[in-house]
């Protein structure tokens, strides 16, 4: 896949009322377009690269001034995309930014696709695929530690680790192929004795270590925590208490929450994406039915479920329904309304013992700190997190490729030890190399690239 030769343009900042808006252009027409739409305050014979110019942005057909802007032209290859790049800093507003973008499109640029600037940076060899994905991690990062880890990946830390593995695999492969081309009985025996151990030490163990580091992705991605339960159990009040502001409407009317309300709270630096959902109950209203459908979908996608139980009344069938829906999920039972006398029956103990529990009052805040620690402990029970880690943290795509590579390298070690023909060992090593190459983009197909970059915002 090679980069297009046309010139692309996009608004690079969120569209809205603000002090500054940025429009970005990349491609061979960048300088030509600048000459048509920009009149510098201090006349210049030409725009020098990597300089900032103050002037008027005009409509070429009429000469009318659109805005006073700061404009910079950056000549390839010392740019983000390694193409000629033009950036326009204007005032920000929907009508203004859209007007400037239309002027650029009228002058021969086309609208950039999502992530196309970063895709061009990858295709032009400025960054590898892990660094490109880390750009999106920086944009989406929900914690300071996650931001740091993503910045390490942008600098190439993860790429260096993968490249080191590839080089070691290539060295072992070269030795195996030498045994194929120049077979000598003594040499073959030596390689079989040393080769399996070398593959395990140099490839299997470090790949396994990288796979285990995937758990630290919670610093970057956060934990999806769904607040579920029957209506009027106090789910919305609990959300508001956790984020310490009124994000959800709280009324005594059952079924007030019909959509999924989302916000993020940090617990000891770990971001929890909280989702308040419609309460479970039998409904005839189509809107409430849609709300419960969204709740079911969010439950399936969750990393943690907070099952809210109103302990001031006995458990009913809607409570049991909520508990049943979470039977295969990580869940924490939140026994809410401890500011009121308990209405639970002795027979409710069996249902309440299915998950770890904590008692709270969303109204008064009592037990909230204990609940936060229980949320962290339940969600991370399978993770080993080092809050000071600076190691490379693979995402899900990286982990899947690493697991594939690990399988091939293990097979290579076993078959070396068991006396299989060297051709088989070499094939396993090459397959492992290909799997590692998928991580950095060395052996990635066009469909995967399109899938990855389609998740980026337009303008990045």
Backbone torsions as a table, in degrees:
resi	resn	phi	psi	omega
1	UNK	NA	125.6	180.0
2	UNK	-116.0	152.0	-178.7
3	UNK	-66.7	147.9	175.5
4	UNK	-65.2	155.1	178.6
5	UNK	-94.5	-2.6	-180.0
6	UNK	-81.5	170.4	-177.4
7	UNK	-100.5	133.0	-176.5
8	UNK	-115.2	154.8	179.9
9	UNK	-144.5	149.6	177.9
10	UNK	-164.4	155.4	170.5
11	UNK	-76.4	125.6	-173.0
12	UNK	-99.2	-6.8	179.1
13	UNK	-117.9	157.0	177.9
14	UNK	-56.7	136.5	-178.6
15	UNK	-79.3	121.2	179.9
16	UNK	170.8	179.3	-179.4
17	UNK	-75.5	120.0	-179.2
18	UNK	-161.6	172.5	-179.2
19	UNK	-70.9	-36.6	-174.0
20	UNK	-134.0	140.7	169.7
21	UNK	-129.6	145.0	-177.2
22	UNK	-122.0	131.3	174.3
23	UNK	-115.1	132.4	-174.5
24	UNK	-115.9	140.3	178.2
25	UNK	-129.8	140.0	177.4
26	UNK	-142.4	131.4	178.0
27	UNK	139.9	177.0	-172.0
28	UNK	-66.4	-19.7	-179.3
29	UNK	-90.2	3.2	-173.0
30	UNK	-56.4	-51.1	-177.8
31	UNK	-67.3	-40.2	179.0
32	UNK	-61.7	-42.6	179.0
33	UNK	-64.4	-40.9	179.3
34	UNK	-58.4	-40.4	179.9
35	UNK	-65.0	-25.1	-177.8
36	UNK	-87.3	-29.1	-170.2
37	UNK	-111.4	-7.3	-171.3
38	UNK	-124.6	131.4	175.2
39	UNK	-119.5	106.3	-178.3
40	UNK	-66.8	148.0	179.1
41	UNK	-62.6	-43.1	174.9
42	UNK	-100.9	109.1	-174.9
43	UNK	-52.2	136.1	179.2
44	UNK	-133.8	142.2	179.8
45	UNK	-64.9	-33.1	178.4
46	UNK	-155.2	157.2	176.6
47	UNK	-82.7	121.1	177.8
48	UNK	-81.6	146.8	-177.0
49	UNK	-67.9	142.7	175.8
50	UNK	59.5	39.6	172.6
51	UNK	-123.3	151.6	179.9
52	UNK	-105.9	126.7	-176.7
53	UNK	-118.5	136.0	173.8
54	UNK	-95.0	135.6	179.5
55	UNK	-177.2	-165.7	-178.1
56	UNK	-106.1	133.6	170.9
57	UNK	-94.0	127.0	-173.1
58	UNK	-121.2	158.7	170.8
59	UNK	-82.8	112.2	-172.8
60	UNK	-57.1	-36.5	-175.3
61	UNK	-69.3	-29.6	-177.1
62	UNK	-116.0	-19.6	-175.5
63	UNK	79.9	3.4	-179.1
64	UNK	-70.8	139.7	177.3
65	UNK	-74.4	131.8	177.9
66	UNK	-96.5	-42.9	-179.3
67	UNK	-166.9	157.9	168.9
68	UNK	-87.0	127.7	-171.1
69	UNK	-134.8	164.7	165.4
70	UNK	-106.2	128.8	-176.6
71	UNK	-125.3	139.1	175.3
72	UNK	-131.1	135.7	173.3
73	UNK	-111.8	131.3	-180.0
74	UNK	-123.8	119.4	-174.8
75	UNK	-83.9	138.9	176.6
76	UNK	-60.9	149.8	4.6
77	UNK	-96.8	7.5	-175.6
78	UNK	-86.1	60.3	179.9
79	UNK	-141.1	171.8	-179.7
80	UNK	-60.8	-39.3	-177.0
81	UNK	-97.3	-6.1	-170.5
82	UNK	63.2	23.1	170.9
83	UNK	-120.3	168.6	171.3
84	UNK	-60.3	132.4	-176.2
85	UNK	-128.3	140.1	175.7
86	UNK	-123.3	131.0	175.9
87	UNK	-126.3	132.3	-178.5
88	UNK	-115.9	120.5	175.6
89	UNK	-101.5	107.1	-179.6
90	UNK	-115.2	179.1	166.2
91	UNK	-69.2	161.5	-173.9
92	UNK	-113.0	133.5	175.8
93	UNK	-177.5	149.2	-174.3
94	UNK	-56.5	-49.7	-176.1
95	UNK	-64.5	-41.5	-177.3
96	UNK	-67.4	-50.0	-178.8
97	UNK	-62.8	-40.0	178.5
98	UNK	-64.4	-39.7	178.1
99	UNK	-61.3	-46.9	179.7
100	UNK	-63.0	-42.4	178.8
101	UNK	-60.7	-42.8	179.4
102	UNK	-63.6	-37.2	176.8
103	UNK	-61.3	-44.2	179.1
104	UNK	-62.0	-41.6	179.8
105	UNK	-66.8	-36.0	177.9
106	UNK	-66.1	-23.9	-178.6
107	UNK	-92.1	9.4	172.0
108	UNK	115.0	-6.8	175.1
109	UNK	-80.6	163.1	171.8
110	UNK	-121.9	160.1	-179.2
111	UNK	-68.1	130.2	179.9
112	UNK	-69.8	146.5	173.4
113	UNK	-81.6	163.0	178.6
114	UNK	-54.0	128.0	176.9
115	UNK	72.5	10.3	-171.7
116	UNK	-70.7	-29.9	176.7
117	UNK	-64.3	-44.7	179.1
118	UNK	-70.6	-34.7	175.5
119	UNK	-59.7	-42.7	179.1
120	UNK	-66.2	-35.8	175.8
121	UNK	-61.0	-39.6	178.2
122	UNK	-69.0	-49.2	-177.2
123	UNK	-64.8	-29.0	179.5
124	UNK	-88.9	5.4	171.7
125	UNK	83.0	11.1	179.5
126	UNK	-75.5	-36.6	178.9
127	UNK	-135.8	160.3	173.6
128	UNK	-96.4	-178.0	-172.7
129	UNK	-69.0	-34.1	178.4
130	UNK	-65.8	-36.8	178.2
131	UNK	-70.3	-37.3	177.4
132	UNK	-62.2	-44.2	178.7
133	UNK	-66.4	-31.7	179.1
134	UNK	-67.5	-27.4	175.2
135	UNK	-59.3	-45.4	178.2
136	UNK	-67.2	-34.5	176.8
137	UNK	-62.9	-38.7	178.2
138	UNK	-63.7	-43.6	-179.4
139	UNK	-64.2	-39.9	-174.0
140	UNK	-93.5	-3.8	-173.5
141	UNK	-58.0	137.2	-176.0
142	UNK	-109.0	3.4	179.9
143	UNK	-148.5	160.5	179.5
144	UNK	-64.6	-40.3	178.4
145	UNK	-65.6	-40.5	177.4
146	UNK	-63.1	-39.1	177.6
147	UNK	-62.9	-41.4	179.1
148	UNK	-63.6	-45.6	-179.1
149	UNK	-63.5	-39.9	178.4
150	UNK	-65.2	-38.6	179.3
151	UNK	-66.3	-33.7	175.7
152	UNK	-63.4	-38.4	-179.9
153	UNK	-70.7	-36.3	176.2
154	UNK	-61.0	-36.0	179.3
155	UNK	-71.1	-13.4	175.4
156	UNK	105.2	14.1	-179.4
157	UNK	-59.9	-47.8	-178.6
158	UNK	-68.3	-40.4	177.5
159	UNK	-57.9	-42.1	-179.7
160	UNK	-62.2	-39.7	179.1
161	UNK	-65.2	-43.3	179.7
162	UNK	-67.4	-40.3	179.4
163	UNK	-65.3	-37.2	176.0
164	UNK	-62.2	-41.4	176.7
165	UNK	-63.2	-42.0	179.9
166	UNK	-62.7	-41.0	-179.6
167	UNK	-65.6	-40.4	178.0
168	UNK	-66.4	-39.0	178.3
169	UNK	-65.2	-38.7	179.0
170	UNK	-64.9	-38.5	178.9
171	UNK	-64.4	-43.5	178.6
172	UNK	-67.6	-39.7	177.5
173	UNK	-61.2	-41.5	179.2
174	UNK	-60.8	-39.5	177.9
175	UNK	-65.8	-41.8	179.1
176	UNK	-63.8	-41.3	-179.5
177	UNK	-69.4	-29.4	175.1
178	UNK	-65.3	-38.3	177.4
179	UNK	-65.3	-31.0	178.0
180	UNK	-71.5	-44.3	-175.5
181	UNK	-76.4	-32.8	-177.2
182	UNK	-129.2	71.8	-175.7
183	UNK	-71.3	123.0	172.9
184	UNK	-133.9	135.1	-171.8
185	UNK	-59.2	-45.1	-178.1
186	UNK	-65.7	-43.3	-179.2
187	UNK	-62.6	-41.0	-179.5
188	UNK	-62.8	-40.1	179.8
189	UNK	-65.2	-40.8	179.5
190	UNK	-63.1	-44.4	-178.6
191	UNK	-64.0	-39.7	-178.6
192	UNK	-67.0	-32.7	178.3
193	UNK	-73.1	-40.6	-175.8
194	UNK	-92.4	-30.5	-171.4
195	UNK	-63.5	-45.2	-178.3
196	UNK	-61.8	-42.9	179.2
197	UNK	-65.5	-38.4	179.4
198	UNK	-66.1	-41.5	178.1
199	UNK	-62.3	-42.9	-179.8
200	UNK	-65.3	-45.8	-177.2
201	UNK	-71.9	-41.0	-172.1
202	UNK	-88.2	-23.1	-173.6
203	UNK	-125.1	-56.1	-173.7
204	UNK	-61.5	-50.6	-176.0
205	UNK	-65.4	-46.7	179.0
206	UNK	-67.8	-32.4	176.4
207	UNK	-66.8	-42.1	177.4
208	UNK	-60.5	-38.4	179.3
209	UNK	-65.1	-39.4	177.9
210	UNK	-66.5	-38.3	178.4
211	UNK	-61.8	-43.0	-179.8
212	UNK	-65.1	-26.9	179.4
213	UNK	-70.7	-11.8	179.5
214	UNK	-58.4	-28.8	-179.9
215	UNK	-59.2	-26.4	-180.0
216	UNK	-74.2	0.1	176.4
217	UNK	-62.1	-17.6	179.9
218	UNK	-61.4	-27.0	176.5
219	UNK	-63.9	-32.1	-176.8
220	UNK	-91.8	-52.3	-172.7
221	UNK	-84.8	-26.4	-174.3
222	UNK	80.2	-176.1	-178.7
223	UNK	-120.7	125.4	177.6
224	UNK	-80.1	111.2	-177.0
225	UNK	-115.9	116.0	-179.7
226	UNK	-96.3	131.2	174.6
227	UNK	-95.1	113.7	-174.2
228	UNK	-127.9	164.0	179.0
229	UNK	150.8	-179.3	-179.3
230	UNK	-76.2	169.4	-178.2
231	UNK	-64.5	146.7	176.7
232	UNK	60.7	27.0	174.4
233	UNK	-84.4	-10.9	-179.9
234	UNK	103.5	22.2	-177.5
235	UNK	-63.1	-49.0	-178.3
236	UNK	-66.8	-38.2	176.9
237	UNK	-63.0	-37.2	179.2
238	UNK	-66.7	-42.5	177.2
239	UNK	-59.1	-48.9	-179.5
240	UNK	-59.9	-38.8	179.9
241	UNK	-67.4	-40.1	-178.7
242	UNK	-66.4	-39.9	-177.9
243	UNK	-92.2	-5.5	176.6
244	UNK	60.2	37.6	172.7
245	UNK	-161.8	163.4	-178.0
246	UNK	-83.0	91.9	177.9
247	UNK	-98.8	-27.5	-178.0
248	UNK	-118.7	144.2	178.1
249	UNK	-74.2	130.8	-179.7
250	UNK	-118.3	120.0	176.4
251	UNK	-141.5	162.6	175.1
252	UNK	-77.5	-1.9	-178.1
253	UNK	-80.4	121.0	179.9
254	UNK	-61.1	141.1	174.5
255	UNK	82.8	19.3	179.5
256	UNK	-62.7	-43.2	179.2
257	UNK	-80.5	115.2	-179.1
258	UNK	-119.7	-19.1	176.8
259	UNK	-110.1	173.4	177.0
260	UNK	-92.6	121.6	178.6
261	UNK	-101.3	128.0	-174.5
262	UNK	-120.5	141.8	171.4
263	UNK	-160.6	168.5	-174.5
264	UNK	-120.6	138.9	174.6
265	UNK	-130.7	139.5	178.4
266	UNK	-97.0	130.2	176.6
267	UNK	-119.0	108.8	-176.3
268	UNK	53.9	39.5	177.4
269	UNK	86.0	-7.7	-179.7
270	UNK	-95.5	123.2	-177.5
271	UNK	-78.6	128.9	174.0
272	UNK	-111.5	119.4	175.9
273	UNK	-88.1	104.3	-175.5
274	UNK	-87.5	137.3	179.2
275	UNK	-129.1	110.5	175.4
276	UNK	-83.7	130.5	-171.9
277	UNK	-124.3	165.9	177.4
278	UNK	-64.4	141.9	-178.9
279	UNK	-73.4	147.6	178.9
280	UNK	-77.8	128.8	172.1
281	UNK	-171.5	166.1	175.8
282	UNK	-72.7	128.0	-176.6
283	UNK	-130.8	152.7	173.2
284	UNK	-116.0	-17.5	179.9
285	UNK	-74.2	129.7	-176.2
286	UNK	-64.3	-36.7	-179.4
287	UNK	-65.2	-44.3	177.9
288	UNK	-64.8	-35.6	178.9
289	UNK	-63.2	-40.3	177.5
290	UNK	-65.0	-38.4	178.4
291	UNK	-62.1	-42.5	178.7
292	UNK	-67.7	-32.6	175.1
293	UNK	-63.2	-40.4	176.3
294	UNK	-64.9	-38.8	177.7
295	UNK	-59.5	-45.9	179.8
296	UNK	-61.0	-39.8	179.4
297	UNK	-65.9	-44.2	179.8
298	UNK	-66.3	-35.4	176.6
299	UNK	-59.3	-42.6	-178.7
300	UNK	-64.3	-30.4	-176.4
301	UNK	-91.8	-4.3	-170.4
302	UNK	-78.5	154.1	170.9
303	UNK	-95.2	-23.9	-178.1
304	UNK	-150.7	139.8	176.5
305	UNK	-117.8	130.3	172.1
306	UNK	-99.5	105.0	-179.1
307	UNK	-88.5	108.2	-174.7
308	UNK	-89.9	123.7	179.2
309	UNK	-116.5	128.6	174.4
310	UNK	-80.4	101.3	-174.9
311	UNK	-76.1	-1.9	179.0
312	UNK	-84.6	0.6	178.2
313	UNK	-144.2	159.4	-178.8
314	UNK	-65.0	154.0	174.9
315	UNK	-66.8	136.7	177.7
316	UNK	-120.6	-173.4	-174.7
317	UNK	-64.6	-29.2	178.5
318	UNK	-70.5	-37.3	173.6
319	UNK	-61.9	-46.4	-179.3
320	UNK	-63.2	-35.1	177.3
321	UNK	-63.6	-45.1	179.1
322	UNK	-61.8	-44.0	179.5
323	UNK	-63.3	-43.3	-179.0
324	UNK	-62.3	-39.5	-179.1
325	UNK	-65.4	-20.9	-176.2
326	UNK	-102.8	10.9	-170.8
327	UNK	-62.2	-24.6	-179.3
328	UNK	-108.4	15.7	-178.6
329	UNK	-112.0	160.0	166.1
330	UNK	-71.8	126.9	-174.4
331	UNK	-144.5	152.7	175.0
332	UNK	-126.6	127.2	178.5
333	UNK	-83.2	120.4	-179.9
334	UNK	-106.5	106.0	179.8
335	UNK	-86.9	98.0	-171.4
336	UNK	-90.1	164.9	176.4
337	UNK	70.0	44.7	176.6
338	UNK	-73.9	-4.7	173.9
339	UNK	-76.2	-9.5	178.2
340	UNK	-110.6	157.9	176.0
341	UNK	-60.7	144.7	-179.1
342	UNK	-69.3	137.0	176.6
343	UNK	-115.2	9.4	-178.3
344	UNK	-71.8	144.2	176.3
345	UNK	-90.2	153.1	176.1
346	UNK	-55.1	-32.0	-179.0
347	UNK	-72.4	-7.6	-179.7
348	UNK	-80.3	-10.7	-173.8
349	UNK	-60.1	-38.2	-177.5
350	UNK	-61.0	-45.4	-179.5
351	UNK	-67.0	-37.0	-176.6
352	UNK	-75.7	-15.5	-177.5
353	UNK	-90.1	0.6	-177.1
354	UNK	-71.0	-25.0	-178.9
355	UNK	-135.2	158.2	172.4
356	UNK	-59.0	150.6	-174.5
357	UNK	-133.9	160.2	176.5
358	UNK	-146.1	147.4	-178.4
359	UNK	-107.4	134.4	-176.1
360	UNK	-143.1	168.8	166.9
361	UNK	-132.0	107.9	177.2
362	UNK	-64.5	-26.3	-178.7
363	UNK	-70.6	-47.0	-174.9
364	UNK	-99.4	-17.9	-176.7
365	UNK	90.6	-3.2	179.9
366	UNK	-64.7	131.2	177.9
367	UNK	84.0	-1.2	-176.8
368	UNK	-67.7	-41.7	179.4
369	UNK	-62.4	-42.2	177.0
370	UNK	-63.9	-36.4	178.8
371	UNK	-64.3	-41.2	179.0
372	UNK	-60.8	-43.1	179.0
373	UNK	-66.7	-36.7	177.2
374	UNK	-67.0	-37.3	175.9
375	UNK	-60.2	-47.6	-180.0
376	UNK	-61.7	-47.4	-178.2
377	UNK	-63.6	-40.3	-179.4
378	UNK	-69.6	-43.9	-176.9
379	UNK	-68.5	-32.4	-172.7
380	UNK	-107.0	17.8	-176.0
381	UNK	-62.6	-24.3	179.6
382	UNK	-100.0	4.5	-176.2
383	UNK	-108.3	148.0	171.0
384	UNK	-114.8	100.4	-173.7
385	UNK	-104.2	129.8	172.1
386	UNK	-106.7	110.9	-176.5
387	UNK	-63.7	-13.4	179.9
388	UNK	-106.4	10.4	-176.3
389	UNK	-63.9	142.5	172.2
390	UNK	-124.8	16.0	-178.6
391	UNK	-71.0	160.9	174.2
392	UNK	-65.1	138.8	-177.3
393	UNK	-120.8	103.7	-178.4
394	UNK	-71.7	145.1	173.0
395	UNK	-85.2	-174.4	-175.4
396	UNK	-62.9	-40.9	179.0
397	UNK	-62.9	-44.6	178.1
398	UNK	-60.9	-43.5	-177.8
399	UNK	-62.1	-42.3	-180.0
400	UNK	-62.9	-40.6	178.3
401	UNK	-67.8	-38.5	178.2
402	UNK	-65.1	-39.3	178.4
403	UNK	-65.1	-37.5	176.1
404	UNK	-63.9	-47.0	179.0
405	UNK	-61.1	-40.9	180.0
406	UNK	-59.6	-41.9	178.5
407	UNK	-60.8	-43.4	179.8
408	UNK	-67.3	-41.7	-178.7
409	UNK	-67.9	-37.0	175.8
410	UNK	-63.6	-42.3	177.2
411	UNK	-62.3	-40.4	179.8
412	UNK	-61.9	-42.6	179.8
413	UNK	-65.4	-45.6	-179.0
414	UNK	-63.3	-43.2	-176.7
415	UNK	-73.8	-28.6	172.5
416	UNK	-63.8	-47.2	-178.3
417	UNK	-66.8	-35.0	-174.8
418	UNK	-87.4	4.2	174.1
419	UNK	83.2	19.2	175.7
420	UNK	-65.1	155.0	176.7
421	UNK	-54.9	145.2	-178.3
422	UNK	-62.0	-26.2	177.6
423	UNK	-61.0	-37.7	178.7
424	UNK	-68.6	-42.8	178.4
425	UNK	-61.3	-44.4	-179.4
426	UNK	-63.0	-38.7	178.9
427	UNK	-62.9	-42.4	178.4
428	UNK	-63.2	-41.6	-179.9
429	UNK	-65.2	-41.9	178.5
430	UNK	-63.3	-40.2	179.5
431	UNK	-64.1	-40.0	176.1
432	UNK	-63.3	-39.3	176.5
433	UNK	-61.4	-42.4	178.9
434	UNK	-62.0	-40.2	179.2
435	UNK	-64.4	-40.7	176.2
436	UNK	-65.3	-36.2	179.3
437	UNK	-64.5	-27.8	176.9
438	UNK	-64.4	-29.2	-177.8
439	UNK	-68.2	-46.6	-177.2
440	UNK	-88.3	-11.0	180.0
441	UNK	100.2	4.8	179.5
442	UNK	-66.1	-35.2	-176.7
443	UNK	-127.6	34.7	-176.4
444	UNK	-94.2	136.5	-179.4
445	UNK	-85.4	168.9	-174.1
446	UNK	-64.5	-37.6	-178.5
447	UNK	-62.2	-40.9	179.5
448	UNK	-66.2	-41.0	178.0
449	UNK	-60.5	-44.2	179.4
450	UNK	-61.9	-38.9	179.1
451	UNK	-64.8	-44.0	-178.4
452	UNK	-64.7	-50.3	-173.0
453	UNK	-78.1	-17.6	176.6
454	UNK	-68.1	-16.5	179.0
455	UNK	-82.9	-8.9	179.1
456	UNK	-78.9	160.6	174.0
457	UNK	-79.8	156.3	174.1
458	UNK	-67.1	134.3	-179.5
459	UNK	103.6	-4.9	178.7
460	UNK	-120.7	NA	NA
